């Protein structure tokens, strides 16, 4: 279904391009509130546009007050589909995990990239009421381990950056691991880097007889629904502002048990190979 939607979007963009002004720059951005706002803040950080001072983390295109003398047309698309239409727009701002899935290296291939110091820390979430359980503490300790931190930083080399403040040896001293021997913990996660990071945590938990089952998903709604409905114990796919917004908009009860890493969002060239169309001179 997503492939079909992407094809239809590409066709629509092709038709739009026929009637668009020649000097209009098209940029595809994620359409959910926090990620669209994040994309606009990235553009503002590099002087591409200016947002209203009170726009906040959920800025929309209606908050744009100037665009550096360039006519910009934003295409708001589901985050997972943005990479699919990269060739049909001048630029696209893509969430890191979807960029990696499509063979894009955020450090090497992007034209603009966020600082790793941001509020968009990817977190592990459970349903309210489960945050103080032994399972939650064991999962959090494994994901906040030195082994996981090293894996993230060495494997992704800036495409994902570990942000764990209190690094563990993989285990929580307050957890009775003998009582957890034989327990299964199921976590929903998007493929890269989350599933790969969870595989490292699974090795740590296996040392105590705990089985970590990873349920791979490819969108930003299903994993939260899974946790809310009790289909899985936890999820690991989204940053904190997204989870806060999801709770507010959907009446869900997601609680963070650990912050793990930041994935710098980046802008990639589609029909454009440099930033000249945005009025930014090459360095």
C-alpha positions as CSV (number, residue, x, y, z in Angstrom):
1,X,0.0,0.0,0.0
2,X,2.8,2.4,0.9
3,X,4.5,1.7,-2.4
4,X,1.3,2.5,-4.3
5,X,0.9,5.8,-2.3
6,X,4.5,6.7,-3.2
7,X,3.8,6.1,-6.9
8,X,0.7,8.2,-6.8
9,X,2.6,11.0,-4.9
10,X,5.3,10.9,-7.5
11,X,2.8,11.2,-10.3
12,X,1.1,14.1,-8.5
13,X,4.4,15.9,-8.0
14,X,5.3,15.4,-11.7
15,X,2.0,17.0,-12.7
16,X,2.6,19.8,-10.2
17,X,6.0,20.5,-11.5
18,X,4.6,21.3,-14.9
19,X,2.6,24.2,-13.6
20,X,5.0,25.3,-10.8
21,X,7.1,28.5,-11.3
22,X,10.5,27.7,-12.6
23,X,12.2,29.4,-9.6
24,X,10.0,27.6,-7.0
25,X,12.1,25.2,-4.8
26,X,10.2,22.1,-3.7
27,X,11.0,20.4,-0.4
28,X,9.4,17.3,0.9
29,X,9.0,17.1,4.7
30,X,7.3,14.7,7.2
31,X,3.7,15.6,7.8
32,X,3.4,14.7,11.5
33,X,3.5,17.7,13.8
34,X,6.7,17.2,15.6
35,X,8.8,16.0,12.6
36,X,7.5,18.7,10.3
37,X,8.3,21.2,13.0
38,X,11.7,19.6,13.4
39,X,12.3,19.9,9.6
40,X,11.4,23.6,9.6
41,X,13.7,24.3,12.6
42,X,16.5,22.6,10.6
43,X,15.9,24.9,7.7
44,X,15.8,27.9,10.0
45,X,19.1,26.9,11.7
46,X,20.8,27.2,8.3
47,X,19.1,30.4,7.3
48,X,16.8,28.9,4.6
49,X,13.8,30.4,6.2
50,X,12.6,32.3,9.3
51,X,9.8,31.1,11.6
52,X,7.5,33.1,13.8
53,X,9.2,33.5,17.3
54,X,6.4,31.6,19.0
55,X,6.3,28.7,16.5
56,X,7.8,26.1,18.9
57,X,8.6,22.5,18.2
58,X,5.4,21.9,16.3
59,X,5.9,24.6,13.7
60,X,4.0,24.4,10.4
61,X,4.4,26.1,7.1
62,X,1.9,28.7,8.3
63,X,4.6,29.8,10.8
64,X,7.1,30.7,8.0
65,X,7.5,34.5,7.9
66,X,10.3,34.7,5.3
67,X,12.3,32.3,3.0
68,X,15.6,34.0,2.2
69,X,14.3,35.5,-1.0
70,X,13.6,32.0,-2.4
71,X,10.1,30.8,-3.3
72,X,9.6,27.5,-1.4
73,X,6.9,24.9,-1.8
74,X,6.6,22.3,1.0
75,X,5.2,18.9,0.3
76,X,4.0,17.4,3.5
77,X,4.2,13.6,3.3
78,X,4.1,10.7,5.7
79,X,7.6,10.3,7.1
80,X,8.1,6.8,5.8
81,X,7.3,7.9,2.2
82,X,9.6,11.0,2.0
83,X,12.6,9.0,0.7
84,X,10.3,7.4,-2.0
85,X,9.7,10.8,-3.7
86,X,13.3,12.2,-3.3
87,X,13.8,12.1,-7.0
88,X,10.6,14.1,-7.7
89,X,11.4,17.2,-5.5
90,X,14.4,19.5,-5.3
91,X,15.1,18.5,-1.7
92,X,13.7,16.2,1.0
93,X,14.2,16.3,4.8
94,X,14.2,12.7,5.9
95,X,14.1,11.1,9.3
96,X,17.4,9.3,10.0
97,X,16.0,5.8,10.3
98,X,14.2,6.0,7.0
99,X,17.3,7.5,5.4
100,X,19.4,4.6,6.5
101,X,16.8,2.1,5.3
102,X,17.1,3.7,1.8
103,X,20.9,3.5,1.7
104,X,21.5,7.2,2.6
105,X,24.2,8.1,5.0
106,X,23.1,11.2,7.0
107,X,26.7,12.3,7.5
108,X,28.1,11.6,4.1
109,X,25.1,12.1,1.8
110,X,23.2,15.0,3.3
111,X,23.4,18.7,2.4
112,X,22.3,20.0,5.8
113,X,22.2,18.1,9.1
114,X,21.1,18.8,12.6
115,X,23.4,19.1,15.5
116,X,23.4,15.9,17.7
117,X,22.6,18.2,20.6
118,X,18.9,18.4,20.4
119,X,15.7,17.6,22.3
120,X,14.9,14.7,19.8
121,X,16.3,11.9,21.9
122,X,14.9,8.5,20.8
123,X,13.4,6.8,23.8
124,X,12.0,3.4,25.0
125,X,8.4,3.6,26.0
126,X,6.0,1.5,28.0
127,X,2.4,1.9,29.1
128,X,1.9,3.9,32.2
129,X,1.9,1.5,35.1
130,X,4.7,-0.6,33.7
131,X,7.6,1.8,34.1
132,X,8.6,0.5,37.6
133,X,8.3,-3.2,36.8
134,X,11.4,-5.5,36.9
135,X,11.0,-6.0,33.1
136,X,11.1,-2.3,32.4
137,X,14.2,-1.8,34.6
138,X,16.0,-4.7,33.0
139,X,15.2,-3.5,29.5
140,X,16.3,0.0,30.3
141,X,19.6,-1.1,31.9
142,X,20.5,-3.3,28.9
143,X,19.8,-0.5,26.4
144,X,21.8,2.0,28.5
145,X,24.8,-0.3,28.7
146,X,28.3,0.5,27.6
147,X,28.0,-2.2,25.1
148,X,25.0,-0.5,23.4
149,X,26.6,2.9,23.6
150,X,29.7,1.6,21.9
151,X,27.7,-0.2,19.3
152,X,25.7,2.9,18.3
153,X,28.7,5.2,18.2
154,X,31.0,2.8,16.3
155,X,28.4,1.4,13.9
156,X,26.7,4.6,12.9
157,X,29.6,7.1,13.2
158,X,27.5,10.2,13.7
159,X,24.3,9.0,11.8
160,X,23.1,8.0,15.3
161,X,24.7,9.3,18.5
162,X,24.3,7.7,21.9
163,X,23.0,10.1,24.6
164,X,22.9,7.8,27.6
165,X,23.9,9.8,30.7
166,X,24.2,7.0,33.3
167,X,25.9,4.2,31.5
168,X,25.4,0.7,33.0
169,X,27.1,-2.6,32.8
170,X,24.0,-3.9,31.2
171,X,22.1,-4.7,34.5
172,X,20.2,-3.0,37.2
173,X,21.4,-3.8,40.7
174,X,17.9,-3.5,42.1
175,X,16.4,-6.1,39.8
176,X,16.0,-9.8,40.8
177,X,17.3,-11.4,37.7
178,X,16.7,-14.9,39.0
179,X,13.0,-14.1,39.2
180,X,13.1,-12.9,35.5
181,X,14.8,-16.1,34.3
182,X,12.5,-17.5,31.6
183,X,10.6,-14.3,31.1
184,X,10.0,-12.9,27.5
185,X,9.9,-9.1,26.9
186,X,8.4,-8.1,23.5
187,X,9.4,-4.7,22.0
188,X,8.2,-3.1,18.8
189,X,10.8,-1.1,16.8
190,X,11.5,0.4,13.4
191,X,14.3,-1.4,11.5
192,X,17.5,0.8,11.5
193,X,19.0,1.5,13.9
194,X,16.5,0.5,16.5
195,X,16.2,-3.2,15.7
196,X,19.9,-3.5,15.4
197,X,20.4,-1.8,18.8
198,X,17.8,-4.1,20.4
199,X,19.7,-7.1,19.1
200,X,22.7,-6.0,21.2
201,X,20.4,-5.6,24.3
202,X,19.0,-9.0,23.6
203,X,22.4,-10.6,24.0
204,X,22.8,-8.8,27.4
205,X,19.4,-10.0,28.6
206,X,20.0,-13.5,27.4
207,X,22.9,-13.8,29.9
208,X,20.2,-13.7,32.6
209,X,17.8,-16.1,30.8
210,X,15.5,-13.3,29.6
211,X,14.3,-13.5,26.0
212,X,13.9,-10.2,24.1
213,X,11.5,-10.6,21.2
214,X,11.7,-7.8,18.6
215,X,8.6,-7.0,16.5
216,X,9.7,-5.0,13.5
217,X,7.3,-2.3,12.2
218,X,7.7,0.3,9.5
219,X,5.6,3.3,10.6
220,X,5.3,5.7,13.5
221,X,1.8,4.8,14.7
222,X,1.6,1.0,15.0
223,X,4.3,0.7,17.7
224,X,2.5,3.1,20.0
225,X,-0.9,1.4,19.4
226,X,0.8,-1.9,20.2
227,X,2.0,-0.7,23.6
228,X,-1.2,1.1,24.5
229,X,-3.2,-2.1,23.6
230,X,-0.9,-4.4,25.4
231,X,0.2,-6.3,22.3
232,X,3.9,-5.6,23.2
233,X,5.5,-4.5,26.5
234,X,7.5,-1.6,25.0
235,X,8.6,0.2,21.9
236,X,11.7,1.9,20.7
237,X,11.4,4.0,17.6
238,X,10.5,7.6,18.3
239,X,11.9,10.7,19.9
240,X,10.5,12.3,23.0
241,X,8.6,15.2,21.4
242,X,6.8,12.8,19.1
243,X,5.7,10.6,22.0
244,X,4.5,13.6,24.0
245,X,2.5,14.8,21.0
246,X,1.1,11.3,20.3
247,X,-0.1,11.1,23.9
248,X,-1.8,14.5,23.7
249,X,-3.4,13.8,20.3
250,X,-4.5,10.2,20.9
251,X,-5.2,9.9,24.6
252,X,-2.6,7.3,25.0
253,X,-0.5,6.6,28.1
254,X,3.0,6.1,26.9
255,X,5.8,6.6,29.5
256,X,9.5,6.9,28.8
257,X,11.8,4.5,30.7
258,X,15.1,5.4,28.9
259,X,16.6,7.8,26.5
260,X,19.1,6.1,24.2
261,X,20.3,8.1,21.2
262,X,19.8,11.0,18.8
263,X,19.4,10.6,15.0
264,X,20.2,13.9,13.4
265,X,17.6,14.8,10.8
266,X,19.0,15.9,7.5
267,X,18.2,17.5,4.2
268,X,19.1,15.6,1.0
269,X,19.3,16.7,-2.6
270,X,16.7,15.3,-5.0
271,X,16.7,17.2,-8.3
272,X,19.3,19.5,-6.8
273,X,22.8,18.4,-6.0
274,X,23.8,21.4,-3.9
275,X,22.3,24.2,-1.9
276,X,22.5,26.9,-4.5
277,X,18.7,26.8,-5.3
278,X,18.1,27.7,-1.6
279,X,20.4,30.7,-1.8
280,X,23.2,29.1,0.2
281,X,26.7,29.3,-1.2
282,X,28.9,26.3,-1.1
283,X,31.6,26.3,1.6
